[in-house]
Amino acid sequence: MRVLMMSTPVPTHFAPLVPLAWGLRAAGAEVLVTAQPDVMPMVRTAGLVGAPIGEMLDGDKHLSGFLTEGRRPLECFTRFAPEEMGFYGRVWMDQARNNIHAYLELAREWRPQLIVADQVEYASLLIGGVLGVPVVHHRWGVDPISDLALRDARVELADVADELGLEGLPTPAQTLDPCPPTLQLPAASKGKLIRHVPFNGFGEPPAWRARPQGKRRVVVTLGTRTLQLNGVPHVRRVLTAAAKVPDVEIIATVSPEYWDALGPLPAEVRLVPPTPLHLFIDTCDAMVHHSGSSTMLTAATVGLPQLALPQWSDQFALGERLEAVGAGITLDDVARQDDAELIRDSVELLLDKPEYRTAAQAVGREIAAMPSPAEVAADLLRSY
């Protein structure tokens, strides 16, 4: 079977689909990934075949245009009410409109029998409708966006669908959900479960992997985008505060280009270049992060308590769900994220209160019991 995989032009939107792509290949499917050039480096890293379409979006540059100088997203963007979260599908509707004809040309030439795309890749639905090919959408994780955004996309892209001879924007044949049910939003539509298998890039186990005796290890991974979007003071504050917890070693994944800007840090902080989390996360006791889907689920697979510091979009919902199931703490406003003492106390609570680890480990067991990407791949090939 020929499977066309599609992604909106953000590498982290494609990362959750990579293990499924491997499963499809292992089961004998021919897989081609098409997306805007932003995603192609990750496609190559994953060992997959890619066909770039259109121009770079450069999401970080796009976002930075909405920021006031020196202020990070949390200080600039409005936080939408749950019923307004469909707003975050708008930019992906624009990308579908701009690139649909180029995607169609590729699809007509390649003739896929199944299309798999991330949760807000709407060109996939249009192509599937035109070619009569089933389309499966794959969520990123906790999902406050896709149901509402699909509702809005039916209105926004009605003219494109009409131009292509369709009676409206088609509905996905199936939705795959890597989020364990207890962590998923109760209001989210039900999807077919697929286990989250971490894909954070490739590399070798780091030389510092072994934890120093008598130390509790906390990984702080706030994402390169956080730093790019006026986040250096925020990251410095978090690292300095977390380092004040007794008997702690802080592993901070930070691109080396920002090390000088961060300035002198406490001796408890070890700065390391971006390193695949799955190579060392099992040596950690807790994680501090920006509430990104793949990051959060990667920590959840090994039962780590988590401190979420969301900045915008769906990140708030991720932090809230962690807190709701007792597996973490979220600080979701500027005042609390700027409170160094509160950050320190939150990290200390995650390490000292066994209830957080117990709840986090329960989530980890739930993930382990979900169908593997290989099982889901085999089922897709049988069904379609």
C-alpha positions in Angstrom: 0.0 0.0 0.0 1.1 3.6 -0.7 0.7 5.9 2.2 1.0 9.6 1.9 1.9 11.3 5.2 1.3 15.1 5.6 2.2 17.6 8.2 1.6 21.3 8.9 4.9 23.2 8.6 6.1 22.7 12.2 8.6 19.9 12.9 7.1 19.1 16.3 3.7 18.6 14.6 5.2 15.8 12.6 7.3 14.2 15.4 4.3 12.2 16.9 3.7 10.6 13.5 7.2 9.3 13.1 6.8 6.0 15.0 3.6 5.2 13.0 5.6 5.9 9.8 8.2 3.4 10.9 5.4 0.9 11.7 3.9 1.3 8.2 7.2 0.8 6.6 8.0 -2.3 8.6 4.6 -3.7 7.6 5.5 -3.3 4.0 3.9 0.0 3.1 5.5 2.5 0.8 5.5 5.9 2.7 6.1 9.3 1.3 6.0 12.4 3.6 5.0 15.7 2.0 5.0 19.0 3.8 6.5 22.5 3.5 10.3 22.7 3.7 10.2 23.4 7.5 9.5 19.7 8.2 12.0 18.1 5.8 15.0 18.1 8.2 13.0 16.0 10.7 11.8 13.7 7.9 15.4 13.0 6.9 16.4 12.6 10.6 13.7 9.9 10.9 15.0 8.1 7.9 11.9 8.7 5.8 11.4 9.9 2.2 10.2 13.4 1.8 8.7 15.6 -0.9 8.8 19.3 0.0 6.0 21.5 -1.3 5.7 25.3 -1.3 7.7 27.7 0.8 9.0 27.8 4.3 6.5 29.2 6.9 9.2 29.7 9.5 6.8 29.6 12.4 9.2 31.3 14.9 9.6 34.3 12.6 5.9 34.3 12.1 5.2 34.3 15.9 7.9 36.9 16.7 6.1 39.4 14.6 3.3 39.5 17.1 5.6 40.0 20.2 6.5 43.3 21.8 10.3 43.8 22.0 11.7 41.9 25.0 8.4 40.2 26.0 7.7 36.4 25.7 4.5 35.0 24.3 2.8 34.6 27.7 3.2 38.4 28.1 1.7 39.3 24.7 -0.9 36.8 23.6 -4.5 36.6 24.8 -5.4 33.3 26.4 -8.6 32.0 24.7 -11.5 30.4 26.5 -11.9 26.7 25.7 -14.8 27.3 23.3 -12.5 29.7 21.3 -9.6 27.4 20.8 -10.5 26.7 17.2 -8.8 30.0 16.4 -5.5 28.2 16.4 -6.5 26.3 13.3 -6.7 29.5 11.3 -3.1 29.7 10.2 -3.3 26.0 9.0 -6.4 26.7 7.0 -4.4 29.5 5.2 -1.6 27.0 4.5 -4.0 24.5 3.1 -5.5 27.2 0.8 -2.1 28.3 -0.4 -0.7 24.9 -1.1 -3.6 22.7 -2.1 -3.0 22.7 -5.8 0.7 21.8 -5.4 -0.2 19.0 -3.0 -2.9 17.7 -5.4 -0.4 17.6 -8.3 1.9 15.5 -6.2 -0.9 13.2 -5.0 -2.3 12.6 -8.4 1.2 11.6 -9.6 2.0 9.4 -6.6 -1.5 7.8 -6.3 -1.7 7.1 -2.5 -4.2 4.6 -1.1 -4.2 6.1 2.3 -3.4 9.5 3.7 -2.2 10.1 7.3 -1.8 13.7 8.5 -1.5 15.6 11.7 -4.6 17.0 13.4 -4.8 20.4 11.6 -3.5 19.5 8.2 -6.6 20.4 6.1 -5.2 19.9 2.7 -5.1 16.2 3.5 -8.9 16.2 3.7 -9.3 18.0 0.5 -7.0 15.7 -1.3 -8.6 12.7 0.1 -12.0 13.9 -1.0 -10.9 14.7 -4.6 -9.0 11.3 -5.0 -11.5 9.2 -3.0 -8.8 8.2 -0.6 -9.4 7.7 3.2 -7.7 10.2 5.5 -6.6 9.5 9.0 -5.7 12.3 11.4 -3.2 11.9 14.2 -3.4 14.1 17.3 -0.3 15.6 19.0 -1.5 14.8 22.5 -3.9 16.7 24.8 -6.2 18.3 22.2 -8.3 21.4 22.9 -8.0 22.5 19.3 -8.8 20.1 16.5 -12.5 19.5 17.0 -13.3 23.2 17.1 -10.9 24.0 14.4 -12.4 21.4 12.1 -15.8 23.0 12.6 -14.3 26.4 11.6 -12.4 24.9 8.7 -15.6 23.6 7.1 -16.7 27.3 6.9 -13.3 28.8 6.1 -12.5 26.3 3.3 -16.0 25.8 1.8 -15.0 27.8 -1.3 -11.9 25.7 -1.8 -13.9 22.5 -1.5 -16.5 23.9 -3.9 -13.8 24.8 -6.4 -12.5 21.2 -6.2 -16.0 19.7 -6.8 -16.6 18.7 -3.2 -19.7 19.1 -1.1 -17.8 20.7 1.8 -14.6 19.8 3.6 -14.6 16.0 4.2 -14.3 14.5 7.7 -11.3 12.3 8.7 -12.1 8.6 8.4 -10.4 8.1 11.7 -8.6 10.0 14.4 -5.6 8.5 16.2 -5.0 9.6 19.7 -1.6 9.2 21.5 -2.9 10.8 24.7 -4.0 8.3 27.5 -7.7 8.7 28.2 -7.3 9.9 31.8 -5.0 12.7 30.6 -7.1 13.7 27.5 -9.7 16.5 27.8 -13.1 15.0 28.7 -14.7 17.1 25.9 -12.4 15.9 23.1 -14.0 13.5 20.6 -12.9 9.9 21.0 -10.1 8.6 18.9 -8.4 5.3 18.3 -5.6 5.0 20.9 -2.0 4.7 19.7 0.9 4.5 22.2 3.2 7.5 22.3 6.7 6.3 21.4 9.2 9.1 22.0 10.9 10.4 18.9 13.2 13.3 19.9 15.9 12.8 17.2 18.9 10.6 17.1 22.2 10.5 19.0 24.3 8.5 21.5 23.8 8.1 25.2 25.5 11.2 26.7 28.7 10.8 28.7 26.9 12.5 31.7 24.0 10.0 31.7 24.9 8.4 35.0 23.5 10.4 37.9 25.8 11.7 40.6 25.4 9.7 43.9 23.1 11.4 46.4 21.7 13.9 43.8 18.1 14.2 42.5 18.1 14.9 38.8 15.7 17.4 37.2 15.7 18.0 33.5 14.7 21.4 32.3 13.7 21.6 28.6 11.9 24.7 27.7 12.4 24.4 23.9 14.5 26.4 21.4 11.4 28.4 20.4 11.0 29.7 24.0 14.6 31.1 23.8 14.0 32.5 20.3 10.9 34.3 21.4 12.5 36.6 24.0 12.8 33.9 26.5 16.3 34.1 27.7 15.5 35.9 31.0 12.7 33.4 31.6 14.9 30.4 31.2 17.7 32.0 33.3 15.1 32.6 36.1 13.8 29.0 36.0 17.3 27.5 36.0 18.5 29.6 38.9 15.4 28.9 40.9 15.4 25.2 40.4 19.0 25.0 41.3 18.1 26.2 44.9 16.3 22.9 45.6 18.5 20.8 48.0 20.5 17.9 46.7 19.6 18.6 43.0 21.4 18.3 39.7 19.7 20.3 36.9 20.2 19.1 33.3 19.2 21.9 31.0 18.9 21.3 27.3 19.8 24.6 25.7 21.1 25.3 22.2 24.8 26.4 22.6 24.1 29.7 20.8 22.2 30.9 23.9 24.8 29.8 26.6 26.6 33.1 26.7 23.3 35.1 26.8 22.2 33.0 29.8 25.3 34.2 31.7 26.8 32.6 34.8 24.5 29.9 36.3 24.7 28.0 39.6 27.1 25.1 39.8 24.1 22.7 40.1 23.1 23.5 36.5 24.6 21.5 33.7 24.0 23.0 30.3 23.8 20.5 27.5 23.1 20.9 23.8 19.6 19.7 22.7 19.8 15.9 23.3 17.1 13.3 22.6 15.2 13.0 25.8 14.6 9.3 25.5 18.4 8.8 25.8 18.5 9.9 29.4 15.0 10.7 30.8 14.9 7.4 32.7 17.7 8.8 34.9 15.6 11.8 36.0 13.3 12.4 39.0 11.2 15.3 37.5 10.9 17.5 34.5 10.3 21.2 34.0 9.1 22.2 30.5 7.1 24.5 28.3 4.1 22.2 28.1 4.7 20.9 24.6 2.8 17.8 23.6 5.7 15.5 22.7 7.8 16.7 25.6 5.0 16.1 28.1 4.1 12.7 26.7 7.8 11.6 26.6 8.1 12.4 30.4 4.8 10.7 31.0 6.0 7.4 29.4 8.5 7.0 32.2 6.3 8.3 35.0 8.0 11.6 35.7 6.3 14.3 37.8 6.3 17.5 35.7 6.2 21.2 36.2 4.5 22.9 33.2 5.3 26.5 32.3 2.9 27.1 29.3 3.3 30.1 27.0 0.4 30.0 24.6 -2.1 28.0 22.5 -2.8 24.4 23.7 0.0 24.5 26.2 -2.3 25.7 28.9 -4.6 22.7 28.5 -1.7 20.3 28.8 -0.5 21.8 32.0 -4.1 21.8 33.4 -4.6 18.1 32.6 -1.3 17.2 34.3 -2.4 19.0 37.4 -5.9 17.5 37.2 -4.6 13.9 37.3 -2.1 14.7 40.1 1.0 14.1 37.9 2.3 17.6 37.9 2.0 21.3 38.7 1.3 24.1 36.2 2.2 27.8 36.6 0.1 29.4 33.8 0.4 33.1 34.2 3.2 35.7 34.1 3.2 36.5 37.8 3.7 32.9 38.9 6.2 32.1 36.2 8.2 35.2 37.3 8.1 34.2 40.9 11.5 32.4 41.5 10.5 31.2 44.9 7.3 29.6 43.6 9.3 27.8 40.9 11.7 26.5 43.4 8.9 25.4 45.8 7.1 23.7 42.9 10.1 21.7 41.9 10.7 20.7 45.5 7.1 19.6 45.9 7.4 17.3 42.9 10.5 15.7 44.3 9.4 15.4 47.9 5.7 14.5 47.7 5.4 10.8 46.6 1.8 11.4 45.5 3.1 13.2 42.4 5.3 10.3 41.3 2.5 7.8 42.1 0.1 9.6 39.8 2.7 10.1 37.1 3.6 6.4 37.2 -0.1 5.5 36.8 -0.2 7.6 33.6 3.0 5.8 32.4 1.4 2.4 32.9 -1.7 3.6 31.0 0.5 4.7 28.1 2.4 1.3 28.1 -0.9 -0.5 27.8 -2.0 1.4 24.7 -1.7 -0.2 21.2 1.8 0.2 19.8 2.3 2.1 16.5 3.2 -1.2 14.9 -0.2 -2.6 15.9 -2.0 0.4 14.7 -0.1 0.4 11.4 -1.0 -3.2 10.8 -4.7 -2.4 11.5 -4.7 0.6 9.1 -3.2 -1.5 6.3 -5.9 -4.2 6.9 -8.7 -1.7 7.1 -7.9 0.5 4.1 
